[in-house]
Amino acid sequence: MNKIMSPSNKETVGITDGQIDKAADVLRSVLRKHRSEFCDTDVTQQAVTTKQLGQDLLAAFRKHFERFNDLIIRLARPNRNQTPQEALLATGRKQYTTASIVAAMPRGEGNEAKVVFFKPDKQIYDENGLISDENLAKEYKLHGFKPVDPYSLAKANEDDPAFADNHPNATHWKDKDGNCCYAAFDRWDGERRVGVDQGGGRWDDRWWFAGLAIDP
């Protein structure tokens, strides 16, 4: 069963100085153990001074962190001046969409969004291992989230295209006529794709759902 925790329980002050020091100690120990593999000092100097090194190390740490975390938080800075189609094109994914649903995607608000990915409680799935949009809405409320706007979700997947490979993720909303719509990002048969369409979703348990914390 997933733990039901409020965003404040999970965020607190973030990683501590002691944990940062521990991670640095681990890297230091491994590099010392394998120092003989990096015998060309000029190349080594280039490697340790490249601007990308920090981001690559952060990505590796984040991957291990997410193995043990039941909530995954990503900061997204969407361009809300883009058209909906531009926001999807920026992800570089194969599109499986309905043009009218894309055109009416909610834009959301603000320059940045703290997108929280979660999985519903296993007990909420039916006997076929599926969850309806109605029950999914209850899970959002139980976790203290509202569905994230598709602009912010698209930007989170644009920033980290590989995320949806192992964390297929989605959000949903209702259109002006009360019909359920969705934006979903995943990888299938080697193809990274995004789907935006209308339909009463029946989601299986491989999906993560994206939300924003509801202000108290």
C-alpha positions in Angstrom: 0.0 0.0 0.0 1.3 3.4 -0.8 1.7 5.7 2.1 -0.7 8.6 2.2 1.4 11.7 3.0 0.8 15.4 2.5 3.3 17.3 0.5 4.6 19.0 3.6 5.5 15.6 5.1 7.7 14.8 2.1 9.3 18.2 1.3 10.3 19.4 4.8 13.8 21.0 4.4 15.0 18.8 1.6 18.2 16.8 1.6 20.4 17.6 4.7 24.0 18.7 4.7 24.9 15.4 6.3 23.3 13.5 3.4 25.0 15.7 0.9 28.3 15.0 2.6 27.6 11.2 2.6 26.8 11.2 -1.1 30.1 13.1 -1.8 32.0 10.6 0.4 30.6 7.7 -1.6 31.7 9.3 -4.9 35.1 10.2 -3.4 35.6 6.6 -2.3 34.6 5.1 -5.6 36.8 7.4 -7.6 39.8 6.7 -5.4 39.2 2.9 -5.8 39.1 3.3 -9.6 41.7 6.1 -10.0 44.0 3.8 -12.1 41.3 3.8 -14.8 41.7 7.5 -15.4 45.4 7.7 -16.1 45.3 10.5 -18.6 45.4 13.6 -16.4 44.5 16.0 -19.2 41.4 14.1 -20.1 40.5 13.7 -16.4 40.8 17.5 -16.0 38.5 18.1 -18.9 36.0 15.6 -17.4 36.0 17.2 -13.9 35.6 20.7 -15.2 32.8 20.1 -17.8 29.6 22.0 -17.0 27.5 18.9 -17.6 29.2 16.8 -14.9 27.1 18.2 -12.1 23.8 17.7 -13.9 24.8 14.1 -14.8 25.7 13.3 -11.2 22.4 14.9 -10.1 20.5 12.7 -12.6 22.2 9.6 -11.3 21.4 10.5 -7.7 17.8 11.3 -8.5 17.4 7.9 -10.2 18.4 6.1 -7.0 16.3 8.4 -4.8 13.2 7.7 -6.9 13.6 3.9 -6.4 12.7 4.4 -2.7 10.2 7.2 -2.9 6.5 6.9 -3.3 6.1 10.6 -4.3 8.3 12.1 -7.0 8.6 15.9 -7.3 9.8 17.8 -10.3 10.0 21.5 -10.8 8.7 22.6 -14.2 8.8 26.0 -15.8 6.3 25.8 -18.7 6.0 28.5 -21.4 2.3 29.3 -21.2 2.6 31.6 -24.2 3.0 28.5 -26.4 0.1 27.1 -28.2 -1.0 23.7 -26.9 0.4 22.1 -30.0 3.7 23.8 -29.5 3.9 22.6 -25.9 3.5 19.0 -27.1 5.9 19.4 -30.0 8.5 20.6 -27.6 8.5 17.2 -25.9 9.8 15.6 -29.1 7.4 12.7 -28.6 5.2 10.8 -31.2 1.7 12.2 -30.8 -1.5 10.3 -30.6 -4.0 13.1 -30.1 -7.3 14.6 -31.1 -6.8 18.1 -32.4 -9.9 19.6 -30.8 -8.9 18.2 -27.3 -5.3 19.5 -27.7 -6.6 23.0 -28.7 -8.7 23.2 -25.5 -6.0 21.9 -23.1 -5.9 24.0 -19.9 -2.9 26.3 -19.8 -2.5 26.5 -16.0 -1.0 29.5 -14.2 2.3 30.7 -12.9 5.9 30.7 -14.1 6.8 27.4 -12.4 5.0 24.4 -11.0 6.1 21.8 -8.4 4.7 18.7 -10.1 4.1 15.8 -7.8 3.9 12.3 -9.2 2.1 9.6 -7.2 0.4 6.2 -7.5 -3.0 5.5 -6.2 -3.5 3.1 -3.3 -3.6 -0.4 -4.7 -6.9 -1.1 -2.9 -8.7 1.5 -5.1 -8.2 -0.6 -8.3 -11.1 -2.9 -9.3 -11.0 -6.6 -9.7 -9.6 -6.1 -13.2 -6.7 -4.0 -11.9 -8.1 -0.8 -13.2 -9.1 2.6 -11.8 -11.7 4.9 -13.2 -11.4 8.6 -13.6 -14.0 9.0 -10.8 -12.0 7.0 -8.3 -8.8 8.7 -9.5 -10.3 12.1 -8.7 -10.9 10.8 -5.1 -7.3 9.7 -4.9 -6.1 13.2 -5.9 -8.2 14.6 -3.2 -7.0 12.1 -0.6 -3.4 12.9 -1.4 -4.1 16.7 -1.1 -3.5 17.3 -4.8 -5.3 18.7 -7.8 -4.6 17.4 -11.3 -1.7 19.3 -12.8 -2.3 21.3 -16.0 -1.0 19.5 -19.2 1.3 22.4 -20.0 3.3 21.8 -16.7 3.2 18.0 -17.2 4.4 18.4 -20.8 7.3 20.6 -19.6 8.3 18.1 -16.9 8.5 15.4 -19.6 10.3 17.7 -22.0 13.0 18.3 -19.4 13.5 14.6 -18.7 12.4 12.6 -21.7 13.5 9.3 -20.1 11.3 9.8 -17.0 8.2 8.3 -18.6 10.1 5.2 -19.8 9.8 3.8 -16.3 7.2 6.2 -14.9 4.4 6.4 -17.4 2.5 9.5 -16.2 -0.7 11.3 -16.9 -3.1 14.0 -15.8 -6.8 14.5 -16.5 -9.4 17.3 -16.6 -13.0 17.9 -17.7 -13.8 20.0 -20.7 -16.5 22.7 -20.9 -19.1 20.0 -21.5 -18.0 17.9 -18.5 -16.3 15.2 -20.5 -13.1 13.6 -19.1 -9.9 14.4 -21.0 -6.4 13.3 -20.5 -2.7 13.9 -21.4 -0.5 10.8 -21.0 3.2 10.3 -21.5 4.8 6.8 -21.8 7.1 4.6 -23.9 5.6 1.7 -25.8 7.5 -0.7 -28.1 10.5 1.6 -28.0 8.6 4.7 -29.0 8.2 7.7 -26.7 4.7 9.0 -27.1 2.1 11.4 -25.8 -1.6 10.9 -26.0 -4.2 13.7 -25.6 -7.8 12.7 -26.0 -11.2 12.4 -24.5 -12.6 9.4 -22.7 -13.7 7.9 -19.4 -10.3 6.5 -18.5 -9.7 3.1 -17.0 -6.1 3.2 -15.9 -4.0 0.2 -15.0 -1.5 0.2 -12.1 1.6 1.0 -14.2 0.5 4.7 -14.4 1.8 7.5 -12.2 -0.5 10.6 -11.9 0.7 14.2 -11.7 -0.7 16.7 -9.3 -0.2 20.1 -7.7 -0.5 20.6 -4.0 -3.8 22.3 -3.0 -3.1 25.5 -1.0 -4.5 25.1 2.5 
